Amino acid sequence: MENCIFCRIVREEVFSYTIYKDEVATAFLDINTVALGHTLVIPNKHFNRLEYKR
Ligand SMILES: [Zn+2]
């Protein structure tokens, strides 16, 4: 998605402290950290919501 901040981080248009990245997901330090090492893990593909299905 064009202006989604997470998609922009995945596309490396916005600086982030990336911890890990592969073809499925990206992990990076949260800018509004609440604890040392607070890390967000996001899918590289844009989703409006996450849904767990068995
Ligand atoms: Zn997105």
mmCIF file of the protein (N, C-alpha, C, O) and its ligand, coordinates in Angstrom:
data_MODEL
# 
_entry.id   MODEL 
# 
loop_
_entity.id 
_entity.type 
_entity.pdbx_number_of_molecules 
1 polymer     1 
2 non-polymer 1 
# 
_entity_poly.entity_id                      1 
_entity_poly.type                           'polypeptide(L)' 
_entity_poly.nstd_linkage                   no 
_entity_poly.nstd_monomer                   no 
_entity_poly.pdbx_seq_one_letter_code       MENCIFCRIVREEVFSYTIYKDEVATAFLDINTVALGHTLVIPNKHFNRLEYKR 
_entity_poly.pdbx_seq_one_letter_code_can   MENCIFCRIVREEVFSYTIYKDEVATAFLDINTVALGHTLVIPNKHFNRLEYKR 
_entity_poly.pdbx_strand_id                 A 
# 
loop_
_entity_poly_seq.entity_id 
_entity_poly_seq.num 
_entity_poly_seq.mon_id 
_entity_poly_seq.hetero 
1 1  MET n 
1 2  GLU n 
1 3  ASN n 
1 4  CYS n 
1 5  ILE n 
1 6  PHE n 
1 7  CYS n 
1 8  ARG n 
1 9  ILE n 
1 10 VAL n 
1 11 ARG n 
1 12 GLU n 
1 13 GLU n 
1 14 VAL n 
1 15 PHE n 
1 16 SER n 
1 17 TYR n 
1 18 THR n 
1 19 ILE n 
1 20 TYR n 
1 21 LYS n 
1 22 ASP n 
1 23 GLU n 
1 24 VAL n 
1 25 ALA n 
1 26 THR n 
1 27 ALA n 
1 28 PHE n 
1 29 LEU n 
1 30 ASP n 
1 31 ILE n 
1 32 ASN n 
1 33 THR n 
1 34 VAL n 
1 35 ALA n 
1 36 LEU n 
1 37 GLY n 
1 38 HIS n 
1 39 THR n 
1 40 LEU n 
1 41 VAL n 
1 42 ILE n 
1 43 PRO n 
1 44 ASN n 
1 45 LYS n 
1 46 HIS n 
1 47 PHE n 
1 48 ASN n 
1 49 ARG n 
1 50 LEU n 
1 51 GLU n 
1 52 TYR n 
1 53 LYS n 
1 54 ARG n 
# 
loop_
_struct_asym.id 
_struct_asym.entity_id 
A 1 
B 2 
# 
loop_
_chem_comp.id 
_chem_comp.type 
_chem_comp.mon_nstd_flag 
ALA 'L-peptide linking' y 
ARG 'L-peptide linking' y 
ASN 'L-peptide linking' y 
ASP 'L-peptide linking' y 
CYS 'L-peptide linking' y 
GLU 'L-peptide linking' y 
GLY 'peptide linking'   y 
HIS 'L-peptide linking' y 
ILE 'L-peptide linking' y 
LEU 'L-peptide linking' y 
LYS 'L-peptide linking' y 
MET 'L-peptide linking' y 
PHE 'L-peptide linking' y 
PRO 'L-peptide linking' y 
SER 'L-peptide linking' y 
THR 'L-peptide linking' y 
TYR 'L-peptide linking' y 
VAL 'L-peptide linking' y 
ZN  non-polymer         . 
# 
_pdbx_entity_nonpoly.entity_id   2 
_pdbx_entity_nonpoly.name        ? 
_pdbx_entity_nonpoly.comp_id     ZN 
# 
_pdbx_nonpoly_scheme.asym_id         B 
_pdbx_nonpoly_scheme.entity_id       2 
_pdbx_nonpoly_scheme.mon_id          ZN 
_pdbx_nonpoly_scheme.ndb_seq_num     1 
_pdbx_nonpoly_scheme.pdb_seq_num     101 
_pdbx_nonpoly_scheme.auth_seq_num    101 
_pdbx_nonpoly_scheme.pdb_mon_id      ZN 
_pdbx_nonpoly_scheme.auth_mon_id     ZN 
_pdbx_nonpoly_scheme.pdb_strand_id   A 
_pdbx_nonpoly_scheme.pdb_ins_code    . 
# 
loop_
_atom_site.group_PDB 
_atom_site.id 
_atom_site.type_symbol 
_atom_site.label_atom_id 
_atom_site.label_alt_id 
_atom_site.label_comp_id 
_atom_site.label_asym_id 
_atom_site.label_entity_id 
_atom_site.label_seq_id 
_atom_site.pdbx_PDB_ins_code 
_atom_site.Cartn_x 
_atom_site.Cartn_y 
_atom_site.Cartn_z 
_atom_site.occupancy 
_atom_site.B_iso_or_equiv 
_atom_site.pdbx_formal_charge 
_atom_site.auth_seq_id 
_atom_site.auth_comp_id 
_atom_site.auth_asym_id 
_atom_site.auth_atom_id 
_atom_site.pdbx_PDB_model_num 
ATOM   1   N  N  . MET A 1 1  ? 0.847  -1.182  0.000  1.00 0.00 ? 1   MET A N  1 
ATOM   2   C  CA . MET A 1 1  ? 0.000  0.000   0.000  1.00 0.00 ? 1   MET A CA 1 
ATOM   3   C  C  . MET A 1 1  ? 0.891  1.243   0.000  1.00 0.00 ? 1   MET A C  1 
ATOM   4   O  O  . MET A 1 1  ? 1.884  1.308   0.723  1.00 0.00 ? 1   MET A O  1 
ATOM   5   N  N  . GLU A 1 2  ? 0.532  2.198   -0.795 1.00 0.00 ? 2   GLU A N  1 
ATOM   6   C  CA . GLU A 1 2  ? 1.390  3.354   -1.069 1.00 0.00 ? 2   GLU A CA 1 
ATOM   7   C  C  . GLU A 1 2  ? 1.881  4.094   0.181  1.00 0.00 ? 2   GLU A C  1 
ATOM   8   O  O  . GLU A 1 2  ? 3.088  4.243   0.371  1.00 0.00 ? 2   GLU A O  1 
ATOM   9   N  N  . ASN A 1 3  ? 0.972  4.552   1.025  1.00 0.00 ? 3   ASN A N  1 
ATOM   10  C  CA . ASN A 1 3  ? 1.363  5.416   2.141  1.00 0.00 ? 3   ASN A CA 1 
ATOM   11  C  C  . ASN A 1 3  ? 1.363  4.734   3.503  1.00 0.00 ? 3   ASN A C  1 
ATOM   12  O  O  . ASN A 1 3  ? 1.532  5.399   4.525  1.00 0.00 ? 3   ASN A O  1 
ATOM   13  N  N  . CYS A 1 4  ? 1.177  3.438   3.529  1.00 0.00 ? 4   CYS A N  1 
ATOM   14  C  CA . CYS A 1 4  ? 1.208  2.696   4.792  1.00 0.00 ? 4   CYS A CA 1 
ATOM   15  C  C  . CYS A 1 4  ? 2.630  2.736   5.364  1.00 0.00 ? 4   CYS A C  1 
ATOM   16  O  O  . CYS A 1 4  ? 3.583  2.371   4.676  1.00 0.00 ? 4   CYS A O  1 
ATOM   17  N  N  . ILE A 1 5  ? 2.775  3.173   6.607  1.00 0.00 ? 5   ILE A N  1 
ATOM   18  C  CA . ILE A 1 5  ? 4.109  3.309   7.200  1.00 0.00 ? 5   ILE A CA 1 
ATOM   19  C  C  . ILE A 1 5  ? 4.835  1.976   7.261  1.00 0.00 ? 5   ILE A C  1 
ATOM   20  O  O  . ILE A 1 5  ? 6.050  1.934   7.065  1.00 0.00 ? 5   ILE A O  1 
ATOM   21  N  N  . PHE A 1 6  ? 4.126  0.891   7.526  1.00 0.00 ? 6   PHE A N  1 
ATOM   22  C  CA . PHE A 1 6  ? 4.771  -0.420  7.604  1.00 0.00 ? 6   PHE A CA 1 
ATOM   23  C  C  . PHE A 1 6  ? 5.250  -0.880  6.227  1.00 0.00 ? 6   PHE A C  1 
ATOM   24  O  O  . PHE A 1 6  ? 6.340  -1.438  6.103  1.00 0.00 ? 6   PHE A O  1 
ATOM   25  N  N  . CYS A 1 7  ? 4.446  -0.650  5.205  1.00 0.00 ? 7   CYS A N  1 
ATOM   26  C  CA . CYS A 1 7  ? 4.879  -0.987  3.846  1.00 0.00 ? 7   CYS A CA 1 
ATOM   27  C  C  . CYS A 1 7  ? 6.091  -0.151  3.443  1.00 0.00 ? 7   CYS A C  1 
ATOM   28  O  O  . CYS A 1 7  ? 6.984  -0.635  2.747  1.00 0.00 ? 7   CYS A O  1 
ATOM   29  N  N  . ARG A 1 8  ? 6.116  1.095   3.883  1.00 0.00 ? 8   ARG A N  1 
ATOM   30  C  CA . ARG A 1 8  ? 7.261  1.956   3.561  1.00 0.00 ? 8   ARG A CA 1 
ATOM   31  C  C  . ARG A 1 8  ? 8.525  1.471   4.270  1.00 0.00 ? 8   ARG A C  1 
ATOM   32  O  O  . ARG A 1 8  ? 9.625  1.568   3.725  1.00 0.00 ? 8   ARG A O  1 
ATOM   33  N  N  . ILE A 1 9  ? 8.365  0.952   5.480  1.00 0.00 ? 9   ILE A N  1 
ATOM   34  C  CA . ILE A 1 9  ? 9.515  0.365   6.187  1.00 0.00 ? 9   ILE A CA 1 
ATOM   35  C  C  . ILE A 1 9  ? 9.995  -0.879  5.445  1.00 0.00 ? 9   ILE A C  1 
ATOM   36  O  O  . ILE A 1 9  ? 11.198 -1.065  5.263  1.00 0.00 ? 9   ILE A O  1 
ATOM   37  N  N  . VAL A 1 10 ? 9.063  -1.734  5.014  1.00 0.00 ? 10  VAL A N  1 
ATOM   38  C  CA . VAL A 1 10 ? 9.431  -2.948  4.275  1.00 0.00 ? 10  VAL A CA 1 
ATOM   39  C  C  . VAL A 1 10 ? 10.171 -2.583  2.984  1.00 0.00 ? 10  VAL A C  1 
ATOM   40  O  O  . VAL A 1 10 ? 11.142 -3.241  2.611  1.00 0.00 ? 10  VAL A O  1 
ATOM   41  N  N  . ARG A 1 11 ? 9.704  -1.530  2.306  1.00 0.00 ? 11  ARG A N  1 
ATOM   42  C  CA . ARG A 1 11 ? 10.347 -1.094  1.051  1.00 0.00 ? 11  ARG A CA 1 
ATOM   43  C  C  . ARG A 1 11 ? 11.607 -0.275  1.312  1.00 0.00 ? 11  ARG A C  1 
ATOM   44  O  O  . ARG A 1 11 ? 12.269 0.169   0.374  1.00 0.00 ? 11  ARG A O  1 
ATOM   45  N  N  . GLU A 1 12 ? 11.937 -0.074  2.591  1.00 0.00 ? 12  GLU A N  1 
ATOM   46  C  CA . GLU A 1 12 ? 13.124 0.669   3.014  1.00 0.00 ? 12  GLU A CA 1 
ATOM   47  C  C  . GLU A 1 12 ? 13.086 2.122   2.537  1.00 0.00 ? 12  GLU A C  1 
ATOM   48  O  O  . GLU A 1 12 ? 14.126 2.709   2.241  1.00 0.00 ? 12  GLU A O  1 
ATOM   49  N  N  . GLU A 1 13 ? 11.894 2.693   2.466  1.00 0.00 ? 13  GLU A N  1 
ATOM   50  C  CA . GLU A 1 13 ? 11.744 4.114   2.147  1.00 0.00 ? 13  GLU A CA 1 
ATOM   51  C  C  . GLU A 1 13 ? 11.831 4.951   3.421  1.00 0.00 ? 13  GLU A C  1 
ATOM   52  O  O  . GLU A 1 13 ? 12.078 6.156   3.370  1.00 0.00 ? 13  GLU A O  1 
ATOM   53  N  N  . VAL A 1 14 ? 11.624 4.295   4.563  1.00 0.00 ? 14  VAL A N  1 
ATOM   54  C  CA . VAL A 1 14 ? 11.683 4.932   5.869  1.00 0.00 ? 14  VAL A CA 1 
ATOM   55  C  C  . VAL A 1 14 ? 12.741 4.195   6.682  1.00 0.00 ? 14  VAL A C  1 
ATOM   56  O  O  . VAL A 1 14 ? 12.785 2.965   6.679  1.00 0.00 ? 14  VAL A O  1 
ATOM   57  N  N  . PHE A 1 15 ? 13.592 4.943   7.376  1.00 0.00 ? 15  PHE A N  1 
ATOM   58  C  CA . PHE A 1 15 ? 14.645 4.316   8.162  1.00 0.00 ? 15  PHE A CA 1 
ATOM   59  C  C  . PHE A 1 15 ? 14.054 3.532   9.328  1.00 0.00 ? 15  PHE A C  1 
ATOM   60  O  O  . PHE A 1 15 ? 13.108 3.982   9.974  1.00 0.00 ? 15  PHE A O  1 
ATOM   61  N  N  . SER A 1 16 ? 14.616 2.362   9.590  1.00 0.00 ? 16  SER A N  1 
ATOM   62  C  CA . SER A 1 16 ? 14.268 1.595   10.782 1.00 0.00 ? 16  SER A CA 1 
ATOM   63  C  C  . SER A 1 16 ? 15.476 0.771   11.194 1.00 0.00 ? 16  SER A C  1 
ATOM   64  O  O  . SER A 1 16 ? 16.345 0.466   10.378 1.00 0.00 ? 16  SER A O  1 
ATOM   65  N  N  . TYR A 1 17 ? 15.517 0.416   12.471 1.00 0.00 ? 17  TYR A N  1 
ATOM   66  C  CA . TYR A 1 17 ? 16.545 -0.512  12.951 1.00 0.00 ? 17  TYR A CA 1 
ATOM   67  C  C  . TYR A 1 17 ? 16.021 -1.918  12.719 1.00 0.00 ? 17  TYR A C  1 
ATOM   68  O  O  . TYR A 1 17 ? 15.385 -2.509  13.592 1.00 0.00 ? 17  TYR A O  1 
ATOM   69  N  N  . THR A 1 18 ? 16.295 -2.450  11.531 1.00 0.00 ? 18  THR A N  1 
ATOM   70  C  CA . THR A 1 18 ? 15.803 -3.765  11.160 1.00 0.00 ? 18  THR A CA 1 
ATOM   71  C  C  . THR A 1 18 ? 16.617 -4.846  11.857 1.00 0.00 ? 18  THR A C  1 
ATOM   72  O  O  . THR A 1 18 ? 17.845 -4.873  11.770 1.00 0.00 ? 18  THR A O  1 
ATOM   73  N  N  . ILE A 1 19 ? 15.917 -5.733  12.547 1.00 0.00 ? 19  ILE A N  1 
ATOM   74  C  CA . ILE A 1 19 ? 16.542 -6.839  13.267 1.00 0.00 ? 19  ILE A CA 1 
ATOM   75  C  C  . ILE A 1 19 ? 16.663 -8.060  12.370 1.00 0.00 ? 19  ILE A C  1 
ATOM   76  O  O  . ILE A 1 19 ? 17.662 -8.779  12.395 1.00 0.00 ? 19  ILE A O  1 
ATOM   77  N  N  . TYR A 1 20 ? 15.619 -8.276  11.574 1.00 0.00 ? 20  TYR A N  1 
ATOM   78  C  CA . TYR A 1 20 ? 15.577 -9.457  10.717 1.00 0.00 ? 20  TYR A CA 1 
ATOM   79  C  C  . TYR A 1 20 ? 14.621 -9.175  9.559  1.00 0.00 ? 20  TYR A C  1 
ATOM   80  O  O  . TYR A 1 20 ? 13.620 -8.476  9.715  1.00 0.00 ? 20  TYR A O  1 
ATOM   81  N  N  . LYS A 1 21 ? 14.952 -9.732  8.398  1.00 0.00 ? 21  LYS A N  1 
ATOM   82  C  CA . LYS A 1 21 ? 14.064 -9.594  7.243  1.00 0.00 ? 21  LYS A CA 1 
ATOM   83  C  C  . LYS A 1 21 ? 14.258 -10.792 6.337  1.00 0.00 ? 21  LYS A C  1 
ATOM   84  O  O  . LYS A 1 21 ? 15.391 -11.176 6.045  1.00 0.00 ? 21  LYS A O  1 
ATOM   85  N  N  . ASP A 1 22 ? 13.158 -11.387 5.887  1.00 0.00 ? 22  ASP A N  1 
ATOM   86  C  CA . ASP A 1 22 ? 13.221 -12.433 4.873  1.00 0.00 ? 22  ASP A CA 1 
ATOM   87  C  C  . ASP A 1 22 ? 12.104 -12.201 3.865  1.00 0.00 ? 22  ASP A C  1 
ATOM   88  O  O  . ASP A 1 22 ? 11.548 -11.104 3.806  1.00 0.00 ? 22  ASP A O  1 
ATOM   89  N  N  . GLU A 1 23 ? 11.767 -13.205 3.078  1.00 0.00 ? 23  GLU A N  1 
ATOM   90  C  CA . GLU A 1 23 ? 10.778 -13.003 2.012  1.00 0.00 ? 23  GLU A CA 1 
ATOM   91  C  C  . GLU A 1 23 ? 9.348  -12.893 2.550  1.00 0.00 ? 23  GLU A C  1 
ATOM   92  O  O  . GLU A 1 23 ? 8.439  -12.511 1.814  1.00 0.00 ? 23  GLU A O  1 
ATOM   93  N  N  . VAL A 1 24 ? 9.146  -13.224 3.827  1.00 0.00 ? 24  VAL A N  1 
ATOM   94  C  CA . VAL A 1 24 ? 7.799  -13.233 4.402  1.00 0.00 ? 24  VAL A CA 1 
ATOM   95  C  C  . VAL A 1 24 ? 7.567  -12.090 5.387  1.00 0.00 ? 24  VAL A C  1 
ATOM   96  O  O  . VAL A 1 24 ? 6.500  -11.477 5.385  1.00 0.00 ? 24  VAL A O  1 
ATOM   97  N  N  . ALA A 1 25 ? 8.546  -11.804 6.214  1.00 0.00 ? 25  ALA A N  1 
ATOM   98  C  CA . ALA A 1 25 ? 8.328  -10.876 7.327  1.00 0.00 ? 25  ALA A CA 1 
ATOM   99  C  C  . ALA A 1 25 ? 9.548  -9.992  7.580  1.00 0.00 ? 25  ALA A C  1 
ATOM   100 O  O  . ALA A 1 25 ? 10.668 -10.293 7.166  1.00 0.00 ? 25  ALA A O  1 
ATOM   101 N  N  . THR A 1 26 ? 9.280  -8.885  8.281  1.00 0.00 ? 26  THR A N  1 
ATOM   102 C  CA . THR A 1 26 ? 10.331 -7.951  8.690  1.00 0.00 ? 26  THR A CA 1 
ATOM   103 C  C  . THR A 1 26 ? 10.171 -7.675  10.180 1.00 0.00 ? 26  THR A C  1 
ATOM   104 O  O  . THR A 1 26 ? 9.058  -7.476  10.669 1.00 0.00 ? 26  THR A O  1 
ATOM   105 N  N  . ALA A 1 27 ? 11.293 -7.665  10.895 1.00 0.00 ? 27  ALA A N  1 
ATOM   106 C  CA . ALA A 1 27 ? 11.286 -7.350  12.327 1.00 0.00 ? 27  ALA A CA 1 
ATOM   107 C  C  . ALA A 1 27 ? 12.176 -6.137  12.551 1.00 0.00 ? 27  ALA A C  1 
ATOM   108 O  O  . ALA A 1 27 ? 13.304 -6.078  12.062 1.00 0.00 ? 27  ALA A O  1 
ATOM   109 N  N  . PHE A 1 28 ? 11.650 -5.168  13.302 1.00 0.00 ? 28  PHE A N  1 
ATOM   110 C  CA . PHE A 1 28 ? 12.411 -3.931  13.532 1.00 0.00 ? 28  PHE A CA 1 
ATOM   111 C  C  . PHE A 1 28 ? 12.047 -3.352  14.891 1.00 0.00 ? 28  PHE A C  1 
ATOM   112 O  O  . PHE A 1 28 ? 10.997 -3.666  15.453 1.00 0.00 ? 28  PHE A O  1 
ATOM   113 N  N  . LEU A 1 29 ? 12.928 -2.504  15.411 1.00 0.00 ? 29  LEU A N  1 
ATOM   114 C  CA . LEU A 1 29 ? 12.695 -1.894  16.717 1.00 0.00 ? 29  LEU A CA 1 
ATOM   115 C  C  . LEU A 1 29 ? 11.578 -0.865  16.620 1.00 0.00 ? 29  LEU A C  1 
ATOM   116 O  O  . LEU A 1 29 ? 11.525 -0.080  15.673 1.00 0.00 ? 29  LEU A O  1 
ATOM   117 N  N  . ASP A 1 30 ? 10.686 -0.875  17.605 1.00 0.00 ? 30  ASP A N  1 
ATOM   118 C  CA . ASP A 1 30 ? 9.566  0.073   17.658 1.00 0.00 ? 30  ASP A CA 1 
ATOM   119 C  C  . ASP A 1 30 ? 10.079 1.467   17.995 1.00 0.00 ? 30  ASP A C  1 
ATOM   120 O  O  . ASP A 1 30 ? 10.926 1.619   18.876 1.00 0.00 ? 30  ASP A O  1 
ATOM   121 N  N  . ILE A 1 31 ? 9.574  2.488   17.301 1.00 0.00 ? 31  ILE A N  1 
ATOM   122 C  CA . ILE A 1 31 ? 9.993  3.866   17.558 1.00 0.00 ? 31  ILE A CA 1 
ATOM   123 C  C  . ILE A 1 31 ? 9.442  4.369   18.891 1.00 0.00 ? 31  ILE A C  1 
ATOM   124 O  O  . ILE A 1 31 ? 10.055 5.233   19.519 1.00 0.00 ? 31  ILE A O  1 
ATOM   125 N  N  . ASN A 1 32 ? 8.308  3.850   19.330 1.00 0.00 ? 32  ASN A N  1 
ATOM   126 C  CA . ASN A 1 32 ? 7.711  4.209   20.617 1.00 0.00 ? 32  ASN A CA 1 
ATOM   127 C  C  . ASN A 1 32 ? 7.920  3.075   21.617 1.00 0.00 ? 32  ASN A C  1 
ATOM   128 O  O  . ASN A 1 32 ? 6.966  2.518   22.160 1.00 0.00 ? 32  ASN A O  1 
ATOM   129 N  N  . THR A 1 33 ? 9.164  2.755   21.841 1.00 0.00 ? 33  THR A N  1 
ATOM   130 C  CA . THR A 1 33 ? 9.499  1.586   22.649 1.00 0.00 ? 33  THR A CA 1 
ATOM   131 C  C  . THR A 1 33 ? 8.966  1.693   24.074 1.00 0.00 ? 33  THR A C  1 
ATOM   132 O  O  . THR A 1 33 ? 9.011  2.763   24.682 1.00 0.00 ? 33  THR A O  1 
ATOM   133 N  N  . VAL A 1 34 ? 8.466  0.589   24.599 1.00 0.00 ? 34  VAL A N  1 
ATOM   134 C  CA . VAL A 1 34 ? 8.005  0.530   25.983 1.00 0.00 ? 34  VAL A CA 1 
ATOM   135 C  C  . VAL A 1 34 ? 8.920  -0.356  26.819 1.00 0.00 ? 34  VAL A C  1 
ATOM   136 O  O  . VAL A 1 34 ? 8.774  -0.431  28.039 1.00 0.00 ? 34  VAL A O  1 
ATOM   137 N  N  . ALA A 1 35 ? 9.862  -1.024  26.163 1.00 0.00 ? 35  ALA A N  1 
ATOM   138 C  CA . ALA A 1 35 ? 10.831 -1.861  26.867 1.00 0.00 ? 35  ALA A CA 1 
ATOM   139 C  C  . ALA A 1 35 ? 12.062 -2.003  25.979 1.00 0.00 ? 35  ALA A C  1 
ATOM   140 O  O  . ALA A 1 35 ? 11.968 -1.906  24.756 1.00 0.00 ? 35  ALA A O  1 
ATOM   141 N  N  . LEU A 1 36 ? 13.196 -2.229  26.591 1.00 0.00 ? 36  LEU A N  1 
ATOM   142 C  CA . LEU A 1 36 ? 14.431 -2.412  25.837 1.00 0.00 ? 36  LEU A CA 1 
ATOM   143 C  C  . LEU A 1 36 ? 14.265 -3.574  24.856 1.00 0.00 ? 36  LEU A C  1 
ATOM   144 O  O  . LEU A 1 36 ? 13.886 -4.678  25.245 1.00 0.00 ? 36  LEU A O  1 
ATOM   145 N  N  . GLY A 1 37 ? 14.546 -3.315  23.606 1.00 0.00 ? 37  GLY A N  1 
ATOM   146 C  CA . GLY A 1 37 ? 14.442 -4.364  22.594 1.00 0.00 ? 37  GLY A CA 1 
ATOM   147 C  C  . GLY A 1 37 ? 13.045 -4.588  22.046 1.00 0.00 ? 37  GLY A C  1 
ATOM   148 O  O  . GLY A 1 37 ? 12.799 -5.566  21.340 1.00 0.00 ? 37  GLY A O  1 
ATOM   149 N  N  . HIS A 1 38 ? 12.115 -3.670  22.374 1.00 0.00 ? 38  HIS A N  1 
ATOM   150 C  CA . HIS A 1 38 ? 10.736 -3.761  21.866 1.00 0.00 ? 38  HIS A CA 1 
ATOM   151 C  C  . HIS A 1 38 ? 10.771 -3.860  20.343 1.00 0.00 ? 38  HIS A C  1 
ATOM   152 O  O  . HIS A 1 38 ? 11.168 -2.914  19.662 1.00 0.00 ? 38  HIS A O  1 
ATOM   153 N  N  . THR A 1 39 ? 10.360 -4.996  19.820 1.00 0.00 ? 39  THR A N  1 
ATOM   154 C  CA . THR A 1 39 ? 10.476 -5.287  18.391 1.00 0.00 ? 39  THR A CA 1 
ATOM   155 C  C  . THR A 1 39 ? 9.109  -5.571  17.782 1.00 0.00 ? 39  THR A C  1 
ATOM   156 O  O  . THR A 1 39 ? 8.290  -6.272  18.376 1.00 0.00 ? 39  THR A O  1 
ATOM   157 N  N  . LEU A 1 40 ? 8.870  -5.030  16.615 1.00 0.00 ? 40  LEU A N  1 
ATOM   158 C  CA . LEU A 1 40 ? 7.654  -5.317  15.862 1.00 0.00 ? 40  LEU A CA 1 
ATOM   159 C  C  . LEU A 1 40 ? 7.999  -6.303  14.752 1.00 0.00 ? 40  LEU A C  1 
ATOM   160 O  O  . LEU A 1 40 ? 9.019  -6.160  14.078 1.00 0.00 ? 40  LEU A O  1 
ATOM   161 N  N  . VAL A 1 41 ? 7.153  -7.288  14.571 1.00 0.00 ? 41  VAL A N  1 
ATOM   162 C  CA . VAL A 1 41 ? 7.304  -8.254  13.475 1.00 0.00 ? 41  VAL A CA 1 
ATOM   163 C  C  . VAL A 1 41 ? 6.076  -8.106  12.592 1.00 0.00 ? 41  VAL A C  1 
ATOM   164 O  O  . VAL A 1 41 ? 4.948  -8.299  13.045 1.00 0.00 ? 41  VAL A O  1 
ATOM   165 N  N  . ILE A 1 42 ? 6.299  -7.764  11.337 1.00 0.00 ? 42  ILE A N  1 
ATOM   166 C  CA . ILE A 1 42 ? 5.179  -7.503  10.424 1.00 0.00 ? 42  ILE A CA 1 
ATOM   167 C  C  . ILE A 1 42 ? 5.338  -8.327  9.153  1.00 0.00 ? 42  ILE A C  1 
ATOM   168 O  O  . ILE A 1 42 ? 6.457  -8.646  8.751  1.00 0.00 ? 42  ILE A O  1 
ATOM   169 N  N  . PRO A 1 43 ? 4.215  -8.673  8.520  1.00 0.00 ? 43  PRO A N  1 
ATOM   170 C  CA . PRO A 1 43 ? 4.300  -9.349  7.222  1.00 0.00 ? 43  PRO A CA 1 
ATOM   171 C  C  . PRO A 1 43 ? 4.771  -8.346  6.162  1.00 0.00 ? 43  PRO A C  1 
ATOM   172 O  O  . PRO A 1 43 ? 4.440  -7.162  6.234  1.00 0.00 ? 43  PRO A O  1 
ATOM   173 N  N  . ASN A 1 44 ? 5.531  -8.818  5.194  1.00 0.00 ? 44  ASN A N  1 
ATOM   174 C  CA . ASN A 1 44 ? 5.990  -7.914  4.128  1.00 0.00 ? 44  ASN A CA 1 
ATOM   175 C  C  . ASN A 1 44 ? 4.847  -7.490  3.217  1.00 0.00 ? 44  ASN A C  1 
ATOM   176 O  O  . ASN A 1 44 ? 4.887  -6.422  2.607  1.00 0.00 ? 44  ASN A O  1 
ATOM   177 N  N  . LYS A 1 45 ? 3.826  -8.340  3.132  1.00 0.00 ? 45  LYS A N  1 
ATOM   178 C  CA . LYS A 1 45 ? 2.656  -8.016  2.324  1.00 0.00 ? 45  LYS A CA 1 
ATOM   179 C  C  . LYS A 1 45 ? 1.661  -7.237  3.186  1.00 0.00 ? 45  LYS A C  1 
ATOM   180 O  O  . LYS A 1 45 ? 1.469  -7.562  4.358  1.00 0.00 ? 45  LYS A O  1 
ATOM   181 N  N  . HIS A 1 46 ? 1.039  -6.227  2.620  1.00 0.00 ? 46  HIS A N  1 
ATOM   182 C  CA . HIS A 1 46 ? 0.091  -5.404  3.356  1.00 0.00 ? 46  HIS A CA 1 
ATOM   183 C  C  . HIS A 1 46 ? -1.200 -6.164  3.648  1.00 0.00 ? 46  HIS A C  1 
ATOM   184 O  O  . HIS A 1 46 ? -1.776 -6.794  2.761  1.00 0.00 ? 46  HIS A O  1 
ATOM   185 N  N  . PHE A 1 47 ? -1.643 -6.098  4.893  1.00 0.00 ? 47  PHE A N  1 
ATOM   186 C  CA . PHE A 1 47 ? -2.941 -6.633  5.295  1.00 0.00 ? 47  PHE A CA 1 
ATOM   187 C  C  . PHE A 1 47 ? -3.657 -5.574  6.118  1.00 0.00 ? 47  PHE A C  1 
ATOM   188 O  O  . PHE A 1 47 ? -3.023 -4.894  6.924  1.00 0.00 ? 47  PHE A O  1 
ATOM   189 N  N  . ASN A 1 48 ? -4.958 -5.419  5.935  1.00 0.00 ? 48  ASN A N  1 
ATOM   190 C  CA . ASN A 1 48 ? -5.722 -4.493  6.765  1.00 0.00 ? 48  ASN A CA 1 
ATOM   191 C  C  . ASN A 1 48 ? -5.946 -5.054  8.156  1.00 0.00 ? 48  ASN A C  1 
ATOM   192 O  O  . ASN A 1 48 ? -6.071 -4.297  9.119  1.00 0.00 ? 48  ASN A O  1 
ATOM   193 N  N  . ARG A 1 49 ? -5.996 -6.374  8.270  1.00 0.00 ? 49  ARG A N  1 
ATOM   194 C  CA . ARG A 1 49 ? -6.167 -7.000  9.572  1.00 0.00 ? 49  ARG A CA 1 
ATOM   195 C  C  . ARG A 1 49 ? -5.597 -8.413  9.506  1.00 0.00 ? 49  ARG A C  1 
ATOM   196 O  O  . ARG A 1 49 ? -5.486 -9.021  8.441  1.00 0.00 ? 49  ARG A O  1 
ATOM   197 N  N  . LEU A 1 50 ? -5.241 -8.907  10.687 1.00 0.00 ? 50  LEU A N  1 
ATOM   198 C  CA . LEU A 1 50 ? -4.752 -10.274 10.770 1.00 0.00 ? 50  LEU A CA 1 
ATOM   199 C  C  . LEU A 1 50 ? -5.875 -11.135 11.314 1.00 0.00 ? 50  LEU A C  1 
ATOM   200 O  O  . LEU A 1 50 ? -6.604 -10.726 12.218 1.00 0.00 ? 50  LEU A O  1 
ATOM   201 N  N  . GLU A 1 51 ? -6.008 -12.312 10.767 1.00 0.00 ? 51  GLU A N  1 
ATOM   202 C  CA . GLU A 1 51 ? -7.076 -13.205 11.174 1.00 0.00 ? 51  GLU A CA 1 
ATOM   203 C  C  . GLU A 1 51 ? -6.509 -14.606 11.309 1.00 0.00 ? 51  GLU A C  1 
ATOM   204 O  O  . GLU A 1 51 ? -5.837 -15.105 10.406 1.00 0.00 ? 51  GLU A O  1 
ATOM   205 N  N  . TYR A 1 52 ? -6.781 -15.231 12.430 1.00 0.00 ? 52  TYR A N  1 
ATOM   206 C  CA . TYR A 1 52 ? -6.303 -16.587 12.655 1.00 0.00 ? 52  TYR A CA 1 
ATOM   207 C  C  . TYR A 1 52 ? -7.342 -17.585 12.169 1.00 0.00 ? 52  TYR A C  1 
ATOM   208 O  O  . TYR A 1 52 ? -8.499 -17.550 12.587 1.00 0.00 ? 52  TYR A O  1 
ATOM   209 N  N  . LYS A 1 53 ? -6.915 -18.473 11.281 1.00 0.00 ? 53  LYS A N  1 
ATOM   210 C  CA . LYS A 1 53 ? -7.808 -19.513 10.772 1.00 0.00 ? 53  LYS A CA 1 
ATOM   211 C  C  . LYS A 1 53 ? -7.152 -20.858 10.989 1.00 0.00 ? 53  LYS A C  1 
ATOM   212 O  O  . LYS A 1 53 ? -5.959 -21.016 10.731 1.00 0.00 ? 53  LYS A O  1 
ATOM   213 N  N  . ARG A 1 54 ? -7.918 -21.831 11.461 1.00 0.00 ? 54  ARG A N  1 
ATOM   214 C  CA . ARG A 1 54 ? -7.403 -23.189 11.645 1.00 0.00 ? 54  ARG A CA 1 
ATOM   215 C  C  . ARG A 1 54 ? -7.503 -23.968 10.359 1.00 0.00 ? 54  ARG A C  1 
ATOM   216 O  O  . ARG A 1 54 ? -7.118 -25.136 10.314 1.00 0.00 ? 54  ARG A O  1 
HETATM 217 ZN ZN . ZN  B 2 .  ? 1.032  -1.784  4.726  1.00 0.00 2 101 ZN  A ZN 1 
# 
